[in-house]
């Protein structure tokens, strides 16, 4: 008889929110949404600039709408400078939540 009661009870669905559903709200509440998007940009950098340039550069920080990009040397600095408008546009397409109005190129410093 007891087995019958268990069978008659409707299954209870888990009503807990999923992490993916609440994460964006938590990031906004903590003021971390921009940092999360910057991380996304770093991960998707090869998609933005292509594999060849991505191996020789990386976004470092976004400050006041200016994306600071570290490059391997002066030749790559010139190459990225030449394509800066295209890079800004691709960043906007890839990470639309980021506000990028310009770029600043910096030559990578060797750590001593």
C-alpha positions as CSV (number, residue, x, y, z in Angstrom):
1,X,0.0,0.0,0.0
2,X,2.8,2.4,0.7
3,X,4.3,1.8,-2.7
4,X,1.1,2.9,-4.2
5,X,1.2,6.3,-2.5
6,X,4.6,7.0,-3.9
7,X,3.4,6.1,-7.4
8,X,0.5,8.4,-7.2
9,X,2.5,11.5,-6.2
10,X,3.4,13.7,-9.1
11,X,7.0,14.1,-9.8
12,X,8.4,17.4,-8.4
13,X,10.5,19.4,-10.9
14,X,13.5,21.2,-9.7
15,X,12.7,24.9,-9.8
16,X,16.2,26.1,-9.0
17,X,17.5,28.7,-11.4
18,X,20.3,27.7,-13.8
19,X,23.6,29.5,-13.4
20,X,23.6,30.6,-17.0
21,X,20.2,32.2,-16.5
22,X,21.3,34.3,-13.5
23,X,24.9,35.0,-14.2
24,X,24.3,38.1,-16.4
25,X,22.2,39.7,-13.6
26,X,24.8,38.9,-11.0
27,X,27.6,40.4,-13.1
28,X,25.6,43.6,-13.6
29,X,24.8,43.8,-9.9
30,X,28.5,43.4,-9.0
31,X,29.7,45.8,-11.6
32,X,31.7,43.0,-13.4
33,X,29.8,42.8,-16.7
34,X,32.5,44.8,-18.6
35,X,35.3,42.7,-17.2
36,X,33.4,39.6,-18.3
37,X,33.1,41.0,-21.8
38,X,36.7,41.9,-21.8
39,X,37.5,38.3,-21.0
40,X,35.3,37.2,-23.8
41,X,37.2,39.5,-26.2
42,X,40.5,38.0,-25.1
43,X,39.1,34.5,-25.8
44,X,37.7,35.5,-29.2
45,X,40.7,37.7,-30.3
46,X,41.7,35.3,-33.1
47,X,38.2,35.6,-34.5
48,X,38.5,39.5,-34.4
49,X,41.9,39.9,-36.0
50,X,42.7,36.6,-37.5
51,X,45.0,33.8,-36.4
52,X,48.2,35.4,-37.7
53,X,47.8,38.8,-36.0
54,X,46.4,37.2,-32.9
55,X,49.6,35.3,-32.4
56,X,51.5,38.6,-32.4
57,X,49.1,40.7,-30.3
58,X,46.6,40.7,-27.5
59,X,44.1,43.0,-26.0
60,X,45.2,44.1,-22.5
61,X,42.6,46.5,-21.1
62,X,39.7,48.6,-22.1
63,X,39.7,52.0,-20.5
64,X,37.4,54.9,-21.3
65,X,36.5,53.4,-24.6
66,X,40.1,52.9,-25.7
67,X,41.2,49.3,-26.2
68,X,44.9,48.9,-25.3
69,X,46.5,46.3,-27.5
70,X,49.9,44.8,-26.9
71,X,51.9,43.9,-30.0
72,X,55.0,42.0,-30.7
73,X,57.0,44.8,-32.3
74,X,57.0,48.0,-34.4
75,X,56.2,46.2,-37.6
76,X,53.0,44.6,-36.0
77,X,52.2,48.0,-34.4
78,X,52.2,49.6,-37.9
79,X,50.1,46.7,-39.3
80,X,47.4,47.0,-36.6
81,X,47.5,50.8,-36.8
82,X,46.7,50.5,-40.5
83,X,43.7,48.3,-39.8
84,X,42.5,50.0,-36.6
85,X,39.1,51.0,-38.0
86,X,38.4,47.5,-39.1
87,X,39.6,46.1,-35.8
88,X,37.3,48.4,-33.9
89,X,34.4,47.4,-36.1
90,X,35.1,43.7,-35.6
91,X,35.4,44.1,-31.8
92,X,32.0,45.8,-31.9
93,X,30.5,43.0,-33.9
94,X,32.1,40.2,-31.8
95,X,31.4,41.8,-28.3
96,X,28.6,44.3,-28.8
97,X,28.3,45.1,-25.1
98,X,31.8,46.7,-25.1
99,X,32.1,50.3,-26.0
100,X,35.2,50.7,-28.1
101,X,35.9,54.1,-29.6
102,X,39.6,53.8,-30.4
103,X,42.7,51.7,-29.9
104,X,46.1,52.3,-28.4
105,X,48.9,50.1,-29.5
106,X,51.8,49.2,-27.1
107,X,54.9,47.3,-27.9
108,X,55.2,44.2,-25.7
109,X,57.9,44.6,-23.1
110,X,60.1,41.7,-22.3
111,X,59.9,40.7,-18.6
112,X,63.3,40.7,-17.0
